[in-house]
Amino acid sequence: MLADGHVFEGKSFGAAGCITGEAVFTTGMTGYLETLTDPSYYGQIVTQTFPLIGNYGVIPGDFESGSPCVRGYVVRDWCRAPSNFRSEGDIDGFLKRHRIVGLYGIDTRALTKIIRECGVMNARLIALSGDSARDAEAQADIRSLGDAAGKARLLAEIRAYAITGVVEAVVGAASSVERSAEDAFAQAAAYRAVPIGAGGLKANADESAKAGRGKRVALYDYGAKANIRRELLKRGVEVLTVPANLPCGELRALKPDGVVLSNGPGDPTDNSALIAELRKLTQTGIPIFGICLGHQLLALAAGARTEKLKYGHRGANQPVKELATGRVYISSQNHGYAVVSGTLPQGARLSFVNANDGTCEGVEYADFPGFSVQFHPEASAGPLDTGFLFDRFVALLRRPAGTGTESRRAR
């Protein structure tokens, strides 16, 4: 049931119960496991626009965190007999184990159109288990739909829901699935057609991809996807994952050569304490690379503003244009907020824009050695177009102190 009164009746899979969350949709044709375990979806009911979900099963090696972060899950249909040599179960069992309420058999195309036209809104999933003792709350909600006063009360409850305290809730979510670079490379070599050597490089890769040797990077964890850490490790960088609220002074004591600000959930303006610490960090001269929420927090620390998008960008087919070259890349995205381009302060330059709606997708800073992007260069799931940004960050680590991204670009 959407907050505007629309009701979709289908069938239950996963766990039973009643949950309220923010209804969003994602257009990814693959990557449902990464979607389910991406901490940026915390507090949300996610609808997959692709009609069949679960055909390659459940593969723990593809998780972005240790468990699902979504509130609820909506699909057109789910595959009961997945086929993949890495699969360890089906999606129904996975949702049940993690107590995630699921709904299938509805017109997900119609639901997506409503969200696109009306914007993201709250919703409730009501799923019966068949056990009368456990279904009391669900039955009460269903009865409320039968009369005007009851439906009005239910809608008021749905509209009152708010996602709060989200960054604190997901810090460390990826720790249980973090692996060493050697483990990641060994698994990749076992099933990829392109030969991968002991150092993690493809047979035709250049050794410069390991240019990060001897450099230490602190990864600020706002709900970091596991693949951000892996992409850094692949380039020979030592990675120290630190909590979101680590003070700037304590971070400097770790003597990092660079800092990566991770993705994460929620409204970036809710994190005033984190923004204040980032403002101090920008004055240290340490190179900074922001991704998704990290991009937004860094912009706020620099003096820009953010806004909530009507229905956000979620999926693996989002086109972004690099303004310096005019080249368009296809990117993976998951965000409901964006930096307002017109509010960027002096010393900050727009570097990428969304090719669909023109919103800010990247910023480069001249006042300190830093840059950030709204999309996900670590991909996982796909596409891999913008992975070069990690190489750009590693190159920034090796530049002499005092040379920011603006002077690097000029050269």
Secondary structure, DSSP 4 states (H G I P E B T S, - for coil): -BTTS-----EEEEB-EEEEEEEEEE--SS-HHHHHT-GGGTTEEEEESSSEE-TT---GGG-SSSS---SEEEESEE-SS---TT--S-HHHHHHHTT-EEEESS-HHHHHHHHHHH--EEEEEEE--S-TTT-HHHHHHHHHTTSHHHHHHHHHHHHH----SHHHHHTTTTGGG---HHHHHHHHHHH-SS-B-TTS-BTT--GGGGTTTT-EEEEEESS--HHHHHHHHTTT-EEEEEETT--HHHHHHT--SEEEEPP--S-GGG-HHHHHHHHHHTTTT--EEEETHHHHHHHHHHT--EEEEEEEEEEEEEEEEETTT--EEEEEEEEEEEE-GGGPPTTEEEEEEETTT--EEEEEETTTTEEEESSBTT-SSS--TTTHHHHHHHHHHTSPTT--HHHHHH-
